Each structure stands twice: as structure tokens, then as C-alpha cells.
Amino acid sequence: MKKVKLSALITIISILLIIATGCGKSSESTVNSSEGKPHQSKEEVVVNIGIQHAIAPLVLAKQKQWFEEEFAKHNAKVNWVEVQGGQPQFDAILTNRLDLAVTGNTPVITAQISNIPFKEIAIGSTGSKNVALLLPKNSFIKELKELKGKKIAVAKGTAAYDILFRLLDKSGLKAGDVEIIQLNPDEAKAAFISGSVDAWSIGEPYLSTAVVDDGAIVLADGSTIDYVSPAFHVARTKFTEEHPELVTAYLKVLEKTLIWQNENLDEAVKIYSESTKLNENVVESVIKNVSFATLPVSDKYVKAQQELAKFLFNEKAVNKIVDPSEVVDNTFINEALKDAKSDK
């Protein structure tokens, strides 16, 4: 009996050894299939996106959580970073606190001059009426040349500052022929309503707010001189190198959002109105004037930026001229538009 029990015990031990050996071989084959490296899950990436309280597809996509949905496919999540204006955005890019953002045409010039590592990855708007020279509703001025000797409010270093000088030049006036009062938009609005200034050069949404709510008159805008004041989507250079698929995903979401906005304009207007506290008529005016887009940075916009860079230099607003084409990278927008088209 003892021999039988011993034989049975040996048999059980042998079976267990075979099972253990088999498990070991299975584990080893998994390692070999990964070229000798243990399988590790991809580390989650945090994408820092700049956001402002504005009327823009970026804000709409945030409301709909479409970025979160798309980035989850790439094991990434969104961190929304509130920023006010172009300069703070680029300061955040410089210190690696911001990866993606949308900004105006003047800040990208000054950022390039400051050697901030960024890329222009797409056009965000193509409007020619989103910057204008306004008059109070009771103004007697009818033509640009009648501005001679008048006080004009404007914020230096903005698209409104740029277009003001271009409009004066078109009318045959020089900067010295008018009194330029440099004020930030909120200060300028108060001066404009009170009558302390005779005109105000300003962009959206202040432009539409003044026209719709205060009865302001548009004396001239970008369409008067075939001037376009585009917005640019920008990305931190190192982020584009390390996570190109996420840059493409960002632009893909924006294109999806723009399509939705165009097809559901009434709902989009309501969402913007609630988030900005602006009335719906103002919102509709802003959308019309800005002309949102998701497009490659074409030669047309590069040329416009070159003209802007030269203007800023001549006005001594910057200390050197740069070549805007050096920061353009259309790789991601071309891929995003192709992906968006194939998803339809």
C-alpha cells in the first residue's frame, strides 16, 4: 500500500511540474513576441489647452467635451488652462504650461521675435470685418479724412492698431494728423460711450457689442482695404515633435466642431450667449464678422503676416523683422482634414 501511495504522489508531483513548466514557456513567448521587452501600458498624456471666455469653436468643443472624447482614443486627457490674451498664452508655452492655443495675428509675430518655440498649425478664422474703426451713434463724421484732429482710442500692438494706421494711410492722413489715445478695450469702451474720444479702433467681440448694444457706426473695417485679420492655432514645438498624433486630433476636433456649428447655428449661438453673457444678436454678429475656419496656413496668410511684421517694425513696436513662414507647419492640419473627410 505504501508503494502505491508513493507512486501516486510522484505522479501528482510530475503533473504539477509539467503545468508549471508550461506556464513558464507561455510567459516567455509573450516576452519574445515583444522583442524581449516586457509589455507596458502607454503612459497617459496630459494635453494643456489654452481657453478664453470667447466666441470660438474651441469653446464650443469644450462645452461638448469633444476633445476629451477624441483624446481618450490616444490615452490622453485634457487640462484646460485659462489665459487672457496672446502674450500670456505664449508665456505659458515658453514655460511648458501650455501645449495648444488659438491667438491673433500680432501675438504670433511678437512671440517669434522673442524666440518662443511654437508652430502655427492652422488658420482659425479668415474674417475681414472682425476689426473696425467705430464712431459714436451721434457722430457727424462720414469719411476717414474727416478724422483729422480727432481723438482715436486703440490698444497698441493689436490688429486694431495695425488697421488704424492702414486706414489713415488710405485716407491720406498720417499718425500725426490725429490724436491716438492708447487704451485697453475696457477703458476705451468707457471713453467711447462717454464721448471722450471721437473714434475707436477695435476688434471682436467689443466691435459687435458696441454696434448692437450702443448703436456705434462702422466707419471702415478690413474689407475697406482688403485687410484680413486671421486667428492662428499654435502649438508648443516640442509637443508637436513628441505627440504629433495629438496635434492632429486637436485640429480634427475643431473641424468637427466647425461643421456642427454651421449646421446647428441657432443652438451654437445660445451656447455662446450663455457662456459669454452676451446677447444672441451680438453673438450672431461676431460669428458673421470673424468667419471661423479650419485651414492650412497658405501663402496668402504668410504674406499678410510678413506685411504685419514690417509694419510693426516701422512703427518701432518691435525691434526686428522676422520671416513668418519659418513657424508654419501645415502637416497636422492636412492630416486632420483628410481624417475628418474619411470619417464622414
Phi, psi and omega per residue, in radians:
M1 nan -0.678 -3.135
K2 -1.114 -0.651 -3.139
K3 -1.156 -0.678 3.137
V4 -1.115 -0.798 3.132
K5 -1.073 -0.720 -3.124
L6 -1.135 -0.718 3.134
S7 -1.099 -0.727 3.123
A8 -1.114 -0.692 3.138
L9 -1.114 -0.735 3.140
I10 -1.109 -0.701 3.137
T11 -1.086 -0.760 3.137
I12 -1.089 -0.768 -3.140
I13 -1.085 -0.689 -3.128
S14 -1.117 -0.739 3.126
I15 -1.098 -0.753 3.129
L16 -1.091 -0.667 3.124
L17 -1.153 -0.669 3.119
I18 -1.114 -0.768 3.128
I19 -1.080 -0.774 -3.130
A20 -1.100 -0.736 3.140
T21 -1.116 -0.712 3.118
G22 -1.067 -0.748 3.115
C23 -1.085 -0.688 3.131
G24 -1.114 -0.724 3.132
K25 -1.150 -0.657 3.130
S26 -1.105 -0.779 3.126
S27 -1.093 -0.712 -3.109
E28 -1.164 -0.658 -3.140
S29 -1.164 -0.554 3.100
T30 -1.133 -0.743 3.116
V31 -1.119 -0.777 -3.122
N32 -1.097 -0.621 -3.128
S33 -1.188 -0.280 3.093
S34 -1.839 0.486 3.116
E35 1.001 0.742 3.031
G36 1.419 0.061 -3.117
K37 -1.939 2.345 3.097
P38 -1.066 2.500 3.123
H39 -1.252 2.274 3.114
Q40 -2.280 2.425 3.116
S41 -1.249 2.535 -3.130
K42 -1.128 2.341 -3.118
E43 -1.227 2.396 -3.126
E44 -1.144 2.379 3.141
V45 -1.801 2.359 3.065
V46 -1.746 2.159 -3.115
V47 -1.819 2.061 -3.113
N48 -1.622 1.973 -3.101
I49 -1.988 2.272 3.118
G50 -1.333 2.408 -3.119
I51 -2.406 2.454 3.056
Q52 -2.203 2.778 3.065
H53 -1.386 1.523 -3.030
A54 -2.479 3.069 3.040
I55 -1.721 1.832 -3.080
A56 -2.890 2.588 3.114
P57 -0.947 -0.531 3.112
L58 -1.025 -0.735 3.132
V59 -1.183 -0.714 3.126
L60 -1.106 -0.756 3.127
A61 -1.124 -0.604 3.076
K62 -1.128 -0.757 3.135
Q63 -1.053 -0.688 -3.106
K64 -1.474 -0.140 -3.129
Q65 1.070 0.581 -3.138
W66 -1.326 -0.481 3.071
F67 -1.173 -0.786 3.130
E68 -1.029 -0.714 -3.128
E69 -1.135 -0.781 -3.101
E70 -1.273 -0.746 -3.107
F71 -1.189 -0.468 3.116
A72 -1.053 -0.503 3.112
K73 -1.153 -0.364 -3.117
H74 -1.930 0.312 -3.105
N75 0.969 0.819 3.133
A76 -2.330 2.681 3.092
K77 -2.282 2.820 -3.055
V78 -1.716 2.403 2.945
N79 -2.095 1.955 -3.112
W80 -1.438 2.227 -3.105
V81 -2.008 1.990 3.135
E82 -1.320 2.199 3.140
V83 -2.338 2.640 3.139
Q84 -2.056 1.738 3.074
G85 1.556 2.955 -3.056
G86 -1.142 -0.805 -3.075
Q87 -1.075 -0.807 3.087
P88 -1.058 -0.579 3.100
Q89 -1.091 -0.824 -3.103
F90 -1.265 -0.502 3.017
D91 -1.088 -0.692 3.130
A92 -1.225 -0.620 3.069
I93 -1.123 -0.747 -3.129
L94 -1.060 -0.627 -3.095
T95 -1.709 0.295 3.070
N96 1.100 0.429 3.103
R97 -1.699 -0.088 -3.109
L98 -2.482 2.351 -3.117
D99 -1.879 -0.635 -3.056
L100 -2.435 2.520 -3.132
A101 -2.880 2.988 3.031
V102 -2.215 2.405 -3.042
T103 -2.617 3.028 -3.101
G104 -1.438 -3.136 -3.034
N105 -1.346 -0.514 -3.140
T106 -1.302 -0.777 3.135
P107 -1.007 -0.560 -3.139
V108 -1.208 -0.528 3.091
I109 -1.201 -0.862 -3.121
T110 -1.154 -0.564 3.100
A111 -1.180 -0.686 3.120
Q112 -1.158 -0.693 3.096
I113 -1.087 -0.597 -3.136
S114 -1.439 0.076 3.127
N115 1.056 0.569 3.057
I116 -1.316 2.268 -3.062
P117 -1.341 1.693 -3.139
F118 -2.534 2.900 3.063
K119 -2.264 2.458 2.958
E120 -1.436 1.995 -3.024
I121 -1.824 -0.181 3.111
A122 -3.072 2.808 2.988
I123 -1.515 2.373 -3.137
G124 -1.822 -0.318 3.083
S125 -2.829 2.746 -3.059
T126 -2.291 0.370 -3.026
G127 -1.190 2.573 3.042
S128 -1.968 -0.087 -3.133
K129 -1.986 0.238 -3.114
N130 -1.551 -0.001 3.013
V131 -2.350 2.298 -3.045
A132 -2.625 2.876 3.046
L133 -1.813 2.036 -3.034
L134 -1.825 2.661 3.038
L135 -2.148 2.599 3.041
P136 -1.083 2.720 -3.053
K137 -1.066 -0.416 -3.117
N138 -1.766 0.272 -3.103
S139 -1.253 2.543 3.095
F140 -1.689 -0.032 -3.136
I141 -1.256 2.323 -3.119
K142 -2.074 -0.434 -3.078
E143 -2.296 2.750 -3.118
L144 -1.042 -0.664 -3.078
K145 -1.144 -0.338 3.134
E146 -1.354 -0.017 3.096
L147 -1.357 -0.155 -3.111
K148 -0.970 2.222 -3.134
G149 1.422 0.016 -3.090
K150 -1.630 2.798 3.107
K151 -1.625 2.246 -3.123
I152 -2.195 2.168 3.121
A153 -1.528 2.443 3.114
V154 -2.886 2.678 3.067
A155 -1.726 2.182 -3.100
K156 -1.167 2.566 3.090
G157 1.381 0.323 3.141
T158 -2.065 2.961 3.072
A159 -1.089 -0.562 3.120
A160 -1.132 -0.602 3.106
Y161 -1.186 -0.754 3.128
D162 -1.072 -0.905 -3.062
I163 -1.181 -0.529 3.114
L164 -1.018 -0.843 -3.124
F165 -1.159 -0.613 3.127
R166 -1.198 -0.668 3.119
L167 -1.210 -0.684 3.089
L168 -1.083 -0.739 3.139
D169 -1.099 -0.693 3.130
K170 -1.089 -0.597 -3.099
S171 -1.474 -0.075 -3.128
G172 1.557 0.124 3.118
L173 -1.671 2.763 3.048
K174 -1.998 2.897 -3.126
A175 -0.975 -0.622 -3.113
G176 -1.254 -0.214 -3.134
D177 -1.434 -0.186 3.121
V178 -2.236 2.886 3.080
E179 -1.828 1.862 -3.098
I180 -1.537 2.131 3.135
I181 -1.854 1.950 -3.102
Q182 -1.459 1.958 -3.118
L183 -2.405 2.566 3.025
N184 -1.257 2.843 -3.029
P185 -0.925 -0.742 -3.117
D186 -1.165 -0.708 3.107
E187 -1.173 -0.720 -3.120
A188 -1.126 -0.671 3.135
K189 -1.067 -0.769 3.134
A190 -1.113 -0.744 3.130
A191 -1.155 -0.648 -3.127
F192 -1.174 -0.808 -3.121
I193 -1.182 -0.636 -3.124
S194 -1.353 -0.249 -3.128
G195 1.555 0.209 3.135
S196 -1.267 -0.362 3.049
V197 -2.203 2.743 -3.086
D198 -1.611 -0.335 -3.125
A199 -2.720 2.873 -3.074
W200 -2.519 2.122 3.063
S201 -1.687 2.078 -2.966
I202 -2.715 2.756 3.093
G203 -1.920 -3.040 -3.130
E204 -1.313 2.660 0.021
P205 -1.561 0.034 -3.138
Y206 -1.062 -0.625 -3.116
L207 -1.025 -0.987 -3.109
S208 -1.144 -0.611 3.109
T209 -1.085 -0.752 3.141
A210 -1.160 -0.686 -3.124
V211 -1.242 -0.857 -3.066
V212 -1.285 -0.813 -3.043
D213 -1.523 -0.565 -3.021
D214 -1.989 0.028 3.083
G215 1.273 0.351 -3.141
A216 -1.082 2.677 -3.112
I217 -1.896 2.324 3.066
V218 -1.466 1.907 3.107
L219 -1.331 -0.722 3.132
A220 -2.827 2.679 3.058
D221 -2.473 -2.927 -3.091
G222 -1.041 -0.572 -3.131
S223 -1.149 -0.365 3.132
T224 -1.126 -0.582 -3.088
I225 -2.193 0.371 -3.139
D226 0.961 0.842 -3.105
Y227 -1.896 2.238 3.118
V228 -1.937 2.315 3.099
S229 -1.998 1.468 -3.043
P230 -1.370 2.821 2.944
A231 -1.838 2.647 -3.124
F232 -2.159 2.398 2.928
H233 -1.499 2.257 -3.094
V234 -2.171 2.723 -3.134
A235 -2.446 2.550 3.057
R236 -1.119 2.264 -3.021
T237 -0.970 -0.826 -3.107
K238 -1.117 -0.584 3.106
F239 -1.132 -0.689 3.124
T240 -1.141 -0.548 -3.131
E241 -1.356 -0.657 -3.087
E242 -1.492 -0.525 -3.060
H243 -2.380 1.046 -3.115
P244 -1.040 -0.564 -3.128
E245 -1.168 -0.508 3.129
L246 -1.356 -0.560 3.063
V247 -1.140 -0.749 3.089
T248 -1.109 -0.736 3.137
A249 -1.081 -0.699 3.113
Y250 -1.020 -0.829 -3.119
L251 -1.247 -0.555 3.089
K252 -1.109 -0.716 3.101
V253 -1.118 -0.718 -3.130
L254 -1.122 -0.693 3.099
E255 -1.144 -0.732 3.085
K256 -1.044 -0.738 -3.115
T257 -1.155 -0.738 -3.134
L258 -1.113 -0.710 3.096
I259 -1.083 -0.781 3.125
W260 -1.088 -0.755 -3.124
Q261 -1.056 -0.762 -3.135
N262 -1.142 -0.556 -3.113
E263 -1.529 -0.282 -3.098
N264 -2.336 0.899 -2.995
L265 -1.046 -0.733 -3.108
D266 -1.063 -0.760 3.129
E267 -1.186 -0.687 3.121
A268 -1.087 -0.724 3.126
V269 -1.064 -0.739 3.130
K270 -1.107 -0.734 3.135
I271 -1.107 -0.798 3.129
Y272 -1.115 -0.726 -3.120
S273 -1.067 -0.742 3.139
E274 -1.180 -0.680 -3.068
S275 -1.360 -0.521 -3.101
T276 -1.772 -0.208 -3.076
K277 1.143 0.398 3.067
L278 -1.715 2.586 -3.135
N279 -1.233 2.784 -2.991
E280 -1.140 -0.523 3.103
N281 -1.156 -0.643 3.080
V282 -1.153 -0.786 -3.134
V283 -1.041 -0.807 3.127
E284 -1.046 -0.687 3.134
S285 -1.149 -0.743 3.122
V286 -1.060 -0.844 -3.124
I287 -1.025 -0.730 3.139
K288 -1.145 -0.771 -3.074
N289 -1.282 -0.623 -3.052
V290 -1.331 -0.646 -3.101
S291 0.990 1.260 -3.137
F292 -1.079 2.579 -3.116
A293 -2.678 2.870 2.979
T294 -2.342 1.610 -2.975
L295 -2.390 2.769 3.012
P296 -1.123 2.731 3.081
V297 -1.440 1.655 -3.063
S298 -1.374 3.017 3.135
D299 -1.029 -0.548 3.131
K300 -1.021 -0.754 -3.099
Y301 -1.373 -0.558 3.066
V302 -1.105 -0.762 3.124
K303 -1.084 -0.743 3.122
A304 -1.089 -0.665 3.116
Q305 -1.202 -0.614 3.096
Q306 -1.124 -0.696 3.094
E307 -1.151 -0.677 3.113
L308 -1.151 -0.744 3.135
A309 -1.069 -0.704 3.120
K310 -1.170 -0.721 3.127
F311 -1.077 -0.829 -3.134
L312 -1.062 -0.639 3.115
F313 -1.195 -0.777 -3.135
N314 -1.116 -0.539 3.124
E315 -1.503 0.060 -3.138
K316 1.069 0.442 3.065
A317 -1.396 -0.404 3.060
V318 -2.336 2.852 -3.037
N319 -1.776 0.026 3.075
K320 -2.800 2.845 3.102
I321 -1.751 2.392 3.131
V322 -2.037 2.908 3.077
D323 -1.775 1.805 -3.074
P324 -1.030 -0.450 -3.116
S325 -1.119 -0.354 -3.093
E326 -1.221 -0.334 -3.128
V327 -1.865 0.101 -3.123
V328 -1.517 2.313 3.042
D329 -2.467 1.795 -3.099
N330 -1.561 0.094 -3.110
T331 -0.953 -0.823 -3.006
F332 -1.285 -0.712 -3.128
I333 -1.206 -0.645 3.101
N334 -1.089 -0.723 3.126
E335 -1.212 -0.706 -3.124
A336 -1.120 -0.758 -3.139
L337 -1.157 -0.616 3.092
K338 -1.161 -0.747 3.125
D339 -1.143 -0.737 -3.119
A340 -1.116 -0.660 3.133
K341 -1.179 -0.698 -3.140
S342 -1.238 -0.390 -3.139
D343 -1.386 -0.275 -3.085
K344 -1.220 nan nan
